[in-house]
Amino acid sequence: MKQSKIKVLLVEDERMLAEILADTLTNRGMEISLAHDGEEGLHKAREAEYDVIVSDIMMPRMDGYTMVEQLRKAGITTPVMFLTARSTTEDVVHGFELGAADYLKKPFALDELIVRIRSLVGRSRPAQPDQTIYTIGLYSFDTQRGVLSLGANTIKISSREAEVLTRLVQAQGEVVTSAKILKELWGDDSFFNMRSLNVFISRLRTHLAADPKVQILNIRGVGYRLIIDK
């Protein structure tokens, strides 16, 4: 069965760059809607459903951070990728804390942008095992919905958090190397992407903190290991 087109909301105030990106993504079979500032992007994201939002950060009227913050407050969980020249650790952490799923530094290769968009919407992921619901200590983890449940309480985690946690739970008790996670989800194991992974691990630890028997251990210089104490 033919897959539907990936629907992308592209929020970019540099109009020439926006047109180039829109033309390229359209030629790769995606359906693109353009916005040229955060306010317009927020309006369009509220009016229609998209598979992914690709957004600049520094924009007139409303910046990308504020736009994403408003989207999350409105209950819109569409994955967001920031395109930005701002790449300090503080910028990355702030973006992820607001609910971003990925960062791509300017300048970037168009092919990398396309790969990352497809990864965010699940079009280029390797086939997963039939099992989609895992028990993690007191938690239930629905990989397809990206939901962690503890009794009557549920947490909707981001698509990238779900991808990282899925790899850890599938290898429970074993070390999953940082390089493996980074190459599968980010495309390379650069220092910048490693900082992004560290942020997601920190967020997952927070989500799982209600069960002290569940731990994500940092194996220094190697990777991470999910353990569940008996």
BADOBA-592798 format. One line per 10 residues: their letters; for each residue x, y, z of N, C-alpha, C, O. Coordinates in steps of 0.2 Angstrom, whole numbers. Layout:
N
a> X:Y:Z:X:Y:Z:X:Y:Z:X:Y:Z | ...
END
This chain:
230
mkqskikvll> 4:-6:0:0:0:0:4:6:0:9:7:4 | 3:11:-4:7:17:-5:6:21:2:1:23:4 | 12:24:4:12:28:10:10:35:8:11:37:3 | 6:38:13:4:45:12:10:49:13:15:48:16 | 10:55:10:15:60:10:17:62:17:12:63:21 | 23:64:19:25:67:25:23:74:25:25:77:20 | 19:76:30:16:83:30:21:87:35:22:85:41 | 24:92:32:29:96:35:27:103:36:25:106:31 | 27:106:42:26:113:43:33:116:44:37:115:48 | 35:120:39:42:123:39:41:131:41:38:135:37
vedermlaei> 44:132:46:44:139:49:51:142:49:55:141:53 | 52:147:44:58:150:43:57:157:40:54:158:35 | 60:162:43:59:169:41:64:171:35:62:176:32 | 69:167:34:73:169:28:70:166:22:70:160:21 | 66:170:18:62:168:13:65:164:8:62:159:5 | 71:166:6:75:162:0:76:155:3:75:151:-1 | 79:155:9:80:148:12:74:144:12:74:138:11 | 69:147:14:62:144:15:60:141:8:58:135:8 | 61:145:3:58:142:-3:63:137:-6:60:132:-9 | 69:137:-5:74:132:-7:72:125:-3:72:120:-6
ladtltnrgm> 71:126:3:70:120:7:63:117:5:62:111:4 | 58:121:4:51:119:2:52:115:-4:48:110:-5 | 55:118:-9:56:115:-16:59:108:-15:57:103:-19 | 65:108:-12:68:102:-11:64:96:-8:64:91:-10 | 61:98:-2:57:93:1:51:91:-3:49:85:-3 | 48:96:-7:42:94:-11:45:89:-16:41:84:-18 | 50:90:-19:53:86:-24:55:79:-21:55:74:-25 | 56:78:-15:57:72:-12:50:69:-9:50:64:-5 | 45:71:-11:38:68:-10:35:70:-4:30:67:-1 | 37:76:-1:34:78:5:29:84:4:29:87:-2
eislahdgee> 24:85:8:19:90:7:21:96:12:21:95:18 | 23:102:10:25:107:14:20:113:14:17:115:10 | 20:115:21:16:121:22:21:126:25:25:124:29 | 21:132:22:26:137:24:24:142:29:18:145:29 | 28:144:34:26:150:39:33:154:39:38:151:39 | 32:160:40:38:165:40:40:168:47:44:172:47 | 36:166:52:38:168:59:34:164:64:30:160:62 | 36:164:70:33:160:75:25:161:76:22:156:77 | 23:167:75:15:168:76:12:164:70:7:161:72 | 14:165:64:11:161:59:12:154:59:7:150:58
glhkareaey> 18:152:62:19:144:63:14:142:68:11:136:67 | 13:145:73:8:143:79:1:143:76:-2:138:78 | -1:148:72:-8:148:69:-9:142:65:-14:138:65 | -4:140:60:-5:135:56:-5:128:59:-8:123:57 | 0:127:65:0:121:68:-6:120:72:-8:114:74 | -10:125:74:-16:124:77:-22:123:73:-27:120:75 | -21:125:66:-27:124:61:-26:117:58:-32:115:55 | -21:114:57:-20:108:53:-15:103:57:-11:105:61 | -15:97:55:-11:92:58:-5:91:53:-6:90:47 | 1:90:56:7:89:53:11:83:56:10:82:62
dvivsdimmp> 15:80:52:19:74:54:25:77:58:28:74:63 | 28:83:56:34:86:59:34:93:58:31:96:52 | 36:97:62:37:104:62:45:106:61:48:104:66 | 47:109:56:54:111:56:54:118:56:51:122:52 | 58:121:61:58:128:63:64:131:65:69:128:68 | 65:137:62:71:141:65:69:143:72:64:143:74 | 74:146:75:73:149:82:73:156:82:68:159:85 | 77:160:79:77:167:79:73:170:74:75:170:68 | 67:172:75:62:174:70:58:180:73:58:181:79 | 56:185:69:52:191:71:45:188:74:43:183:72
rmdgytmveq> 42:193:78:36:192:80:35:187:86:33:188:91 | 38:181:85:38:176:90:44:171:88:44:168:82 | 48:170:93:54:165:91:52:158:92:46:156:94 | 56:153:89:54:146:89:53:143:96:49:139:97 | 57:145:101:56:143:108:49:144:110:46:140:113 | 47:151:109:40:152:112:35:149:108:30:147:111 | 36:148:101:31:144:97:30:137:100:24:135:101 | 36:134:101:35:127:104:32:127:111:28:122:112 | 34:131:115:31:131:122:23:132:121:20:129:125 | 21:137:117:14:138:116:10:132:113:5:130:115
lrkagittpv> 14:128:108:11:122:105:10:117:111:5:113:111 | 15:116:115:15:111:120:9:112:125:6:108:128 | 9:119:127:3:121:132:-4:119:129:-8:118:132 | -4:120:122:-10:118:119:-12:111:118:-17:109:115 | -7:107:120:-8:99:119:-6:97:112:-7:91:111 | -2:101:108:0:99:102:7:95:102:12:99:104 | 7:89:101:13:85:102:17:83:96:22:79:96 | 16:87:90:20:86:84:27:86:85:29:91:88 | 31:82:83:38:82:84:41:89:80:39:90:75 | 46:92:84:49:98:81:56:97:81:59:95:85
mfltarstte> 59:99:75:66:100:74:68:107:73:65:111:69 | 73:109:77:75:116:76:81:116:71:85:112:71 | 81:121:67:86:123:62:89:129:65:86:134:65 | 96:129:67:98:135:70:106:135:70:109:130:69 | 108:141:70:116:142:71:118:142:78:124:142:79 | 113:143:82:114:143:90:115:136:92:110:132:92 | 121:134:94:122:127:96:126:126:103:129:121:104 | 125:131:107:128:130:114:124:125:117:118:123:116 | 127:122:122:124:117:127:118:120:130:112:116:130 | 118:126:132:112:129:135:106:129:130:100:128:132
dvvhgfelga> 108:131:124:103:132:119:99:125:117:93:124:117 | 104:120:117:101:113:115:97:111:121:91:108:120 | 99:111:127:95:109:133:89:113:134:83:110:135 | 89:120:132:83:124:133:77:121:128:72:121:129 | 80:120:122:75:118:116:72:111:118:66:110:117 | 76:106:121:73:100:122:69:100:128:64:96:129 | 70:104:133:66:105:139:59:108:137:54:106:140 | 59:112:132:52:114:129:48:109:125:42:110:124 | 52:104:123:48:99:119:51:98:112:48:94:108 | 57:100:110:59:99:104:62:92:103:63:89:108
adylkkpfal> 62:89:97:64:82:96:71:81:93:74:76:94 | 73:87:90:79:86:86:82:93:85:78:98:85 | 88:94:84:92:100:82:96:99:75:99:93:75 | 96:103:71:101:103:65:104:110:64:101:115:64 | 111:109:65:115:116:65:115:118:57:116:115:53 | 114:125:57:116:128:50:123:130:50:126:131:55 | 126:129:44:123:126:38:123:119:38:127:115:42 | 118:116:35:117:108:35:116:106:28:115:110:23 | 117:99:27:116:96:20:109:94:20:106:92:24 | 106:96:14:99:95:13:97:87:14:92:86:16
delivrirsl> 102:83:12:100:76:13:100:74:20:96:69:22 | 104:77:24:103:76:31:97:78:34:94:75:38 | 94:84:32:88:86:34:82:81:32:78:80:36 | 83:79:26:78:74:24:78:67:28:73:65:30 | 84:65:29:84:59:33:82:60:40:78:56:43 | 83:66:43:81:67:50:73:68:50:70:66:55 | 70:71:45:63:72:45:60:65:45:55:63:49 | 62:61:40:59:54:40:60:50:46:56:46:48 | 66:51:50:67:47:56:62:50:61:59:45:65 | 61:56:61:56:59:66:49:56:65:45:55:70
vgrsrpaqpd> 47:55:59:40:53:58:40:45:57:34:42:56 | 45:42:58:45:34:58:46:31:51:44:25:51 | 47:35:46:47:32:39:54:28:38:54:24:33 | 59:30:41:66:26:40:68:22:45:74:20:45 | 64:21:50:66:17:56:66:9:54:62:7:50 | 71:5:57:71:-2:55:65:-5:58:62:-2:63 | 63:-10:56:57:-14:58:58:-16:66:63:-18:68 | 53:-14:70:53:-16:77:50:-23:78:46:-25:74 | 52:-26:83:49:-32:85:41:-32:86:39:-26:87 | 37:-37:86:30:-37:86:28:-34:93:23:-31:93
qtiytiglys> 32:-35:98:30:-32:105:30:-25:105:35:-22:103 | 25:-22:107:25:-14:107:24:-12:114:25:-6:115 | 22:-16:119:21:-14:126:26:-18:130:26:-24:130 | 30:-14:134:35:-17:138:33:-15:146:30:-10:147 | 35:-19:150:35:-18:157:42:-16:160:47:-19:159 | 42:-10:163:48:-7:165:47:-6:173:45:-1:175 | 49:-11:177:47:-10:184:40:-9:185:36:-14:183 | 38:-4:188:31:-3:189:28:1:183:21:2:183 | 31:2:178:29:6:172:27:1:167:29:-4:166 | 22:4:163:20:1:156:22:5:151:21:11:151
fdtqrgvlsl> 26:3:146:28:7:141:26:5:134:27:0:131 | 21:9:131:18:8:125:23:12:119:23:18:119 | 27:8:116:31:11:111:28:14:105:31:19:103 | 22:12:103:19:15:97:16:21:99:16:26:95 | 13:22:105:10:28:107:15:33:110:13:39:111 | 20:30:112:25:34:116:22:36:123:23:42:125 | 19:31:126:16:33:133:19:29:138:20:22:137 | 21:32:144:23:28:150:17:29:155:15:34:156 | 15:23:157:10:23:162:12:20:169:16:15:169 | 10:23:174:11:20:181:4:21:185:2:26:187
gantikissr> 1:15:185:-6:15:188:-10:19:183:-11:18:177 | -14:24:186:-18:28:182:-15:34:179:-18:38:175 | -9:35:181:-5:41:178:-1:39:172:2:34:171 | -2:43:167:1:42:160:6:48:158:4:54:160 | 11:47:155:16:52:153:17:51:145:19:46:143 | 15:56:141:16:56:134:23:59:133:25:65:134 | 28:54:131:35:56:130:36:58:122:32:56:118 | 41:62:121:43:64:114:45:57:110:46:52:112 | 44:58:103:46:53:99:53:51:99:55:45:99 | 58:55:100:65:54:101:66:50:108:70:46:108
eaevltrlvq> 63:53:113:63:49:120:61:42:119:64:38:122 | 55:41:115:53:34:115:58:30:111:59:24:112 | 61:33:106:66:29:102:72:27:106:74:21:106 | 74:31:110:80:30:115:78:25:120:81:20:121 | 72:26:123:70:21:128:68:14:125:70:9:128 | 66:14:119:64:7:116:71:3:115:71:-3:117 | 76:6:113:83:3:112:85:1:119:89:-5:119 | 84:5:124:87:3:131:83:-3:134:86:-8:137 | 76:-3:133:72:-8:136:73:-15:132:72:-20:135 | 74:-15:125:75:-21:122:82:-24:123:82:-30:122
aqgevvtsak> 86:-20:126:93:-23:128:93:-23:136:99:-22:138 | 88:-23:139:88:-23:147:93:-27:150:94:-33:149 | 97:-23:154:103:-27:158:109:-27:154:115:-28:157 | 109:-25:147:115:-25:143:117:-17:142:112:-13:142 | 123:-16:140:125:-9:138:123:-8:131:125:-12:126 | 120:-2:130:119:0:123:124:6:122:123:11:125 | 128:5:117:133:10:116:130:17:113:125:17:110 | 133:22:116:131:29:113:131:29:106:127:32:102 | 137:26:103:138:27:96:132:23:92:130:26:87 | 130:18:94:124:14:91:118:19:91:115:19:86
ilkelwgdds> 116:21:97:110:26:97:111:32:93:106:33:89 | 117:35:93:118:41:89:117:40:82:114:44:78 | 121:35:79:121:33:72:114:31:70:112:33:64 | 110:27:74:104:25:71:99:31:71:94:31:67 | 99:35:76:94:41:77:96:47:75:92:51:72 | 102:49:75:105:56:73:109:55:67:110:60:63 | 111:49:65:115:49:59:123:49:60:126:47:55 | 125:52:65:132:52:67:133:53:74:128:55:78 | 139:52:77:140:52:84:145:58:86:150:57:90 | 143:64:83:147:70:84:146:72:92:141:70:95
ffnmrslnvf> 150:76:94:150:79:101:143:83:102:140:82:107 | 141:86:97:135:90:97:129:85:98:125:86:103 | 129:80:94:123:75:95:124:71:102:119:69:105 | 130:70:104:131:67:111:127:71:116:124:68:121 | 128:78:116:125:82:121:118:81:120:114:81:126 | 115:81:114:108:80:114:105:73:117:100:73:120 | 109:68:116:107:62:119:107:62:126:103:59:130 | 112:65:129:113:66:136:107:69:139:104:68:145 | 104:74:136:98:78:138:92:73:138:88:73:143 | 91:69:133:86:64:133:86:59:138:81:57:141
isrlrthlaa> 92:56:139:93:52:145:91:55:151:88:52:156 | 93:61:153:91:65:159:84:65:159:81:64:165 | 80:66:154:73:67:154:70:60:155:65:60:159 | 73:55:152:70:48:154:71:46:161:66:43:164 | 76:48:164:77:47:171:72:50:175:69:47:180 | 70:56:173:65:60:177:58:57:176:55:56:181 | 57:54:170:50:51:169:50:45:173:44:43:175 | 55:41:174:55:35:177:57:35:185:57:30:188 | 57:41:187:60:42:194:55:40:200:57:38:205 | 49:39:198:44:36:203:45:29:205:43:27:211
dpkvqilnir> 49:25:201:51:18:203:58:18:204:62:18:200 | 61:19:211:68:19:212:72:13:210:78:13:210 | 68:7:208:71:1:206:73:1:199:77:-3:196 | 71:6:195:72:7:188:78:12:188:77:18:190 | 83:10:184:89:15:184:92:15:177:92:9:174 | 94:20:174:98:21:168:105:22:170:106:28:172 | 109:18:169:116:19:171:120:21:166:120:19:160 | 125:26:167:129:29:163:136:25:163:139:25:168 | 138:21:158:144:17:157:149:22:154:149:23:148 | 153:25:158:157:31:156:161:29:149:165:24:149
gvgyrliidk> 160:33:144:164:32:138:162:27:134:164:26:128 | 156:23:136:154:18:132:146:19:130:145:19:124 | 142:20:135:135:20:133:131:20:139:132:23:145 | 125:17:139:120:17:144:117:10:145:117:6:141 | 115:8:151:112:2:153:106:3:157:106:6:162 | 100:0:155:94:0:159:94:-6:164:94:-12:161 | 93:-5:170:93:-10:175:87:-10:179:84:-4:180 | 84:-15:181:78:-15:186:80:-20:192:80:-26:191 | 81:-17:198:83:-20:204:77:-25:206:71:-23:205 | 78:-31:208:73:-35:211:71:-33:218:67:-37:221
END
